[in-house]
Amino acid sequence: MVNSGPLSGVRVVDLTAMVMGPYCTQIMADMGADVIKIEPPAGDSTRYISVGPERGMGGVFVNVNRGKRSVVLDLRSEDGKRSLRELIPRAEVFIHSMRASAIARLGFGYDEVAALNPAIVYTNCYGYGRRGRDAGLTAYDDTIQAECGLPYVQEQLTGAAGYVGTIMADKIAGLTALYATTMALFHRERTGEGQEVEVAMFETMAAFMLVEHANGAMFDPPLGPAAYPRALTPNRRPYRTADGYLSALVYNDKQWAAFVGAVRPPWAGPEFATLEQRAARIETVYARLAETFRERGTAEWLELLRALDIPAAPVRSLDELFDNPHLRDSDFFQTHDSPYGTVRFPGPPTWFSRTPGRVAGPAPRLGADTDEVLGRSPSADACSPGQGRS
């Protein structure tokens, strides 16, 4: 298949590992970029942390490294460094997720890379930004969730501090690295200038959490604490129905009037008529709605609420996503054959009329593309080949 995505023709030298950086470059691969994943001889640790069809091809790794080419280089050796230096002039993007001191020791800081390719977009993926006192600290998703207040807000909802049940910091930082890198590519396209980009998980998640939670603390002097009350009420949760659970949000005034007119709950008096009034009494609103939703079954509520154009959905399991009728209608899942079996990938969530993206192919076995990318003759002890880019 010929690459047709909006990043077709862009080559990415990818020194990222785990999830933040690889998620960024996975999307770039789906959008047509040629992503060359540089791995140490032992491989990206994520190869080994989840179930897979063979050792080194765990599900998390296979998903966030699909469509890339794997090149094994020992960057502690002069041969490995020389090979990487040969790749840099032929790339548009260089991206890594090492600490600043580690990439500098290897000799691949921005100044060294830009000397080889002045027009390159060089993206640093860090735990903490370099300008702060915590710049050198190790960071993972859990630590950044804690830093940015996610366990705190979970405590407001459940009574106990807890992490969100997805690696949110990794993925949101990965998306931020994606848009930052493509913005720099846009500037490069217009001016020919490369530049250095920095994306830090902590700063990313602080900005993310404070979108709504900055609230009154944003003003000087503060007009209230940093918190968005509707999101932090313990009563904000899926409603129990007569036979299950339901997510519903009777939010704006039109939706409220339609709901009250159809259901006629005896407690819904004029003091709840406007969004401003309901926001001031949000805990009471949620508690009363919870009582009302217990009166009927989930299917009955869904039929009524959707007829009234009120957002509502059943509470689904993760496994149910793979058989979701809407996702099936939109061809969301894309199936690929690979040397390690058939894989059903969640596809790109975006759509382009002229430059459509697609799952770029299966993830590579460790080192599968080393000889091809470096222009070497295949060695007798080369890793088992993966499926190349189509």
C-alpha positions in Angstrom: 0.0 0.0 0.0 1.3 3.4 -0.9 1.5 5.9 2.0 -1.2 8.5 1.6 -1.4 10.1 5.0 -0.7 13.8 5.7 2.8 13.0 6.9 3.8 10.9 3.9 7.4 11.6 3.0 8.4 12.5 6.6 11.1 10.4 8.1 11.3 10.1 11.9 14.3 8.9 13.9 12.6 7.6 17.0 14.7 7.0 20.2 11.6 6.9 22.5 10.6 4.0 24.7 7.7 2.9 26.9 4.5 4.8 26.0 4.6 8.6 25.8 7.0 8.9 22.9 6.0 5.7 21.1 2.3 6.7 21.2 3.3 10.0 19.5 5.3 8.3 16.8 2.7 5.5 16.3 0.2 8.2 15.2 2.8 9.7 12.9 3.3 6.3 11.3 -0.4 5.8 10.9 -0.4 9.2 9.2 2.2 8.2 6.7 5.5 8.9 8.3 8.4 6.5 8.0 9.3 5.9 11.6 12.6 4.3 12.3 12.6 3.0 15.9 16.1 2.8 17.3 16.3 0.1 20.0 19.1 -1.1 22.3 20.2 -4.7 21.9 17.7 -5.8 24.6 14.9 -3.9 23.0 12.3 -1.4 24.3 11.3 -2.6 27.8 7.6 -2.4 26.7 8.1 -5.4 24.5 8.0 -7.6 27.6 5.4 -6.1 30.0 2.1 -7.5 28.6 0.7 -10.6 27.0 1.6 -11.3 23.4 1.8 -14.1 20.8 5.6 -14.4 21.3 8.3 -13.1 23.6 9.1 -9.5 22.9 5.8 -8.8 21.1 3.6 -7.8 24.1 0.2 -6.2 23.3 1.1 -2.7 24.6 4.3 -2.7 22.5 2.6 -4.0 19.4 -0.1 -1.3 19.5 2.1 1.7 20.1 4.8 0.7 17.7 2.8 -0.5 14.8 4.0 0.4 11.3 7.5 1.3 12.5 10.8 -0.1 11.4 13.1 -1.5 14.2 16.8 -0.9 14.0 19.1 -2.2 16.8 22.0 0.1 17.7 24.2 0.0 20.7 24.7 3.7 21.3 27.4 3.0 23.9 29.6 1.8 21.0 31.2 3.9 18.3 29.7 1.8 15.6 26.2 2.4 16.9 26.8 6.1 17.2 28.2 6.3 13.7 25.2 4.5 12.3 22.8 6.9 14.0 24.8 9.9 12.7 24.3 8.5 9.2 20.6 8.4 9.6 20.1 11.9 11.0 20.8 13.9 7.8 18.1 12.0 6.0 15.4 12.6 8.6 12.9 15.4 9.2 12.3 14.6 12.9 14.5 13.3 15.7 12.6 12.4 18.9 13.8 10.9 22.1 12.6 10.2 25.7 15.9 10.0 27.6 16.8 12.4 30.4 18.7 15.5 29.2 21.9 14.3 30.8 21.7 10.8 29.3 21.2 12.0 25.7 24.0 14.5 26.1 26.4 11.8 27.3 25.7 9.8 24.2 26.5 12.9 22.0 23.1 13.4 20.6 21.9 16.6 22.2 20.2 19.2 20.0 23.4 21.0 19.1 25.1 17.8 17.9 22.1 16.7 15.9 21.4 20.1 14.4 25.1 20.3 13.3 24.4 17.2 11.2 21.0 18.4 10.0 20.2 22.1 10.7 16.6 21.8 9.4 15.7 18.9 11.7 12.8 19.1 14.2 14.3 17.8 17.5 11.7 16.8 20.1 12.6 16.0 23.7 10.1 14.0 25.7 10.8 14.5 29.4 9.1 13.7 32.7 9.8 17.2 34.1 10.8 20.3 32.0 14.4 21.3 32.0 13.8 24.8 33.4 12.5 23.5 36.8 14.3 22.2 39.8 12.9 18.6 39.3 14.3 18.4 35.8 16.5 15.4 36.5 14.0 13.2 38.3 12.7 9.9 36.9 9.0 10.0 36.1 6.4 7.5 35.1 2.7 7.8 34.6 1.8 7.1 38.2 4.2 9.7 39.6 3.0 12.4 37.2 -0.7 11.5 38.0 0.2 12.2 41.6 2.1 15.4 40.8 -0.8 16.9 38.8 -3.6 16.2 41.3 -5.4 13.2 39.7 -5.3 11.0 42.9 -6.5 14.1 44.9 -9.5 14.6 42.7 -10.2 10.8 42.8 -10.2 11.1 46.6 -12.9 13.8 46.4 -15.0 11.5 44.4 -14.5 8.1 46.2 -13.0 9.0 49.6 -9.7 7.4 48.8 -6.7 8.7 46.7 -6.3 6.6 43.6 -4.9 6.6 40.1 -7.2 6.9 37.1 -7.6 3.4 35.5 -5.6 4.3 32.3 -2.1 5.6 31.8 -3.5 9.1 31.1 -0.3 11.1 31.7 1.6 9.0 29.2 -1.0 9.2 26.5 -1.9 12.9 26.9 1.8 13.8 26.9 2.2 11.7 23.8 -0.6 13.6 22.1 1.0 16.8 23.1 4.4 15.7 21.7 2.6 14.9 18.5 1.0 18.3 18.1 4.1 20.1 19.2 6.2 18.2 16.6 3.8 18.7 13.8 3.6 22.4 14.6 7.3 22.6 14.3 7.1 20.7 11.0 4.6 23.3 9.8 7.0 26.1 10.6 9.8 24.1 8.9 7.6 23.7 5.8 7.0 27.5 5.6 10.5 28.7 6.5 13.0 25.8 6.1 14.0 26.3 9.8 14.4 23.4 12.1 14.1 23.8 15.9 14.2 22.1 19.3 10.9 21.2 21.0 10.4 20.2 24.6 7.4 18.3 25.9 7.3 17.4 29.6 4.7 15.1 31.2 4.3 17.2 34.4 3.8 20.5 32.7 1.5 18.9 30.1 -0.7 17.3 32.8 -0.6 20.5 35.0 -2.0 22.4 32.0 -4.5 19.6 31.3 -5.8 19.4 34.8 -6.1 23.2 35.2 -8.3 23.6 32.1 -11.4 23.5 34.3 -9.9 23.1 37.8 -8.0 26.4 37.7 -11.4 28.0 38.2 -11.4 30.8 40.9 -7.7 30.3 41.7 -6.8 31.8 38.3 -7.6 35.3 39.4 -5.5 37.7 41.4 -6.6 37.8 44.2 -8.1 34.3 44.1 -11.9 34.1 43.9 -12.0 30.6 45.2 -10.0 27.3 45.3 -8.6 25.5 42.3 -11.5 23.1 41.7 -14.5 22.7 39.3 -17.3 21.7 41.6 -19.4 19.7 39.1 -16.5 17.4 38.4 -15.6 16.8 42.0 -19.0 16.0 43.6 -19.1 12.4 44.8 -22.5 12.1 43.3 -21.1 12.5 39.8 -21.0 8.9 38.8 -23.0 6.5 36.5 -26.6 6.1 37.8 -27.9 2.8 39.0 -31.0 1.9 37.2 -33.6 -0.9 38.1 -31.4 -3.4 36.3 -27.9 -2.0 35.7 -26.0 1.3 35.2 -26.5 4.3 32.9 -24.5 7.4 32.1 -26.7 10.4 31.5 -26.1 14.1 31.6 -29.3 16.3 31.8 -27.2 19.5 31.4 -28.4 22.5 29.6 -31.8 24.2 30.0 -33.3 22.7 26.9 -32.4 19.2 28.1 -33.6 19.9 31.6 -37.0 21.2 30.4 -37.4 18.2 28.1 -36.5 15.7 30.9 -38.8 17.4 33.5 -41.6 17.5 31.0 -41.4 13.8 30.1 -40.5 12.3 33.5 -42.2 14.9 35.9 -40.0 14.2 39.0 -41.8 15.7 42.0 -38.7 17.3 43.3 -37.8 19.3 40.2 -39.1 22.7 41.2 -38.4 26.2 39.9 -35.2 26.4 42.0 -33.6 24.0 39.4 -34.9 25.7 36.3 -31.7 27.2 35.0 -28.2 25.9 34.5 -26.9 28.6 36.9 -29.3 27.4 39.6 -28.5 23.8 39.1 -24.7 24.5 39.2 -25.2 26.1 42.6 -27.0 23.0 43.8 -25.1 20.4 41.9 -24.8 17.8 44.7 -28.5 18.0 45.3 -29.3 17.7 41.6 -27.1 14.6 41.2 -28.5 12.9 44.3 -32.1 13.5 43.2 -31.5 12.3 39.7 -29.9 9.2 41.2 -33.2 8.4 43.0 -35.2 9.0 39.8 -33.1 6.8 37.6 -33.5 3.8 39.9 -37.2 3.7 38.9 -36.8 2.2 35.4 -34.5 -0.2 33.6 -31.5 0.9 31.5 -33.0 0.1 28.1 -36.1 2.1 28.9 -34.1 5.1 30.0 -31.9 5.0 27.0 -34.9 5.0 24.6 -36.5 7.9 26.4 -33.4 10.0 26.9 -32.1 9.6 23.3 -35.6 10.5 22.0 -35.3 13.7 24.0 -31.7 14.4 22.6 -30.2 14.0 26.1 -26.7 12.4 26.1 -27.0 8.9 27.5 -25.0 5.7 27.2 -24.9 2.3 28.8 -21.8 1.5 31.0 -19.7 -0.8 28.8 -16.7 -3.1 29.5 -13.4 -2.7 27.7 -14.0 -6.0 25.9 -17.3 -4.7 24.5 -15.5 -2.0 22.6 -14.3 -4.7 20.2 -17.9 -5.5 19.2 -19.3 -2.0 19.5 -21.8 -1.5 16.6 -20.9 2.1 16.1 -17.2 1.3 15.8 -18.0 -1.6 13.5 -20.0 0.8 11.2 -17.1 3.2 11.0 -14.5 0.4 10.3 -12.6 1.5 13.3 -10.8 -1.7 13.8 -8.2 -2.7 11.1 -6.9 -6.3 10.8 -3.4 -7.0 9.7 -1.5 -10.2 9.2 2.0 -10.3 10.7 4.8 -12.8 11.2 3.4 -13.4 14.7 -0.2 -13.8 13.7 -3.3 -11.8 12.9 -3.7 -8.5 14.9 -6.8 -6.4 15.1 -5.8 -2.8 15.8 -7.9 0.1 16.9 -7.5 2.4 13.9 -6.8 6.2 13.7 -9.7 8.2 15.2 -9.2 11.0 12.7 -10.5 11.2 9.1 -9.0 13.1 6.1 -10.8 13.6 2.8 -7.6 13.9 0.7 -4.8 12.3 2.8 -6.4 9.5 4.8 -4.3 7.7 7.4 -4.5 4.0 8.2 -2.9 1.5 10.5 0.6 1.5 9.0 1.2 -2.2 9.6 2.2 -4.5 12.4 4.9 -3.7 14.9 8.4 -5.0 14.0 10.3 -7.7 15.7 13.4 -6.5 17.4 16.0 -5.4 14.9 13.9 -6.6 11.9 14.8 -3.7 9.7 18.4 -3.0 10.8 20.1 -4.2 7.6 17.6 -2.6 5.3 17.6 0.8 7.0 21.4 0.9 7.3 22.0 -0.4 3.8 23.8 -3.5 4.9 23.7 -7.0 3.5 21.6 -9.3 5.8 23.9 -10.9 8.4 23.7 -14.5 9.2 22.7 -13.9 12.8 20.1 -11.1 12.1 16.9 -11.1 14.0 13.9 -12.8 12.5 12.5 -10.4 9.9 9.3 -8.6 10.6 6.9 -7.4 8.0 8.2 -4.3 6.3 6.3 -1.2 5.4 3.9 -1.6 2.5 
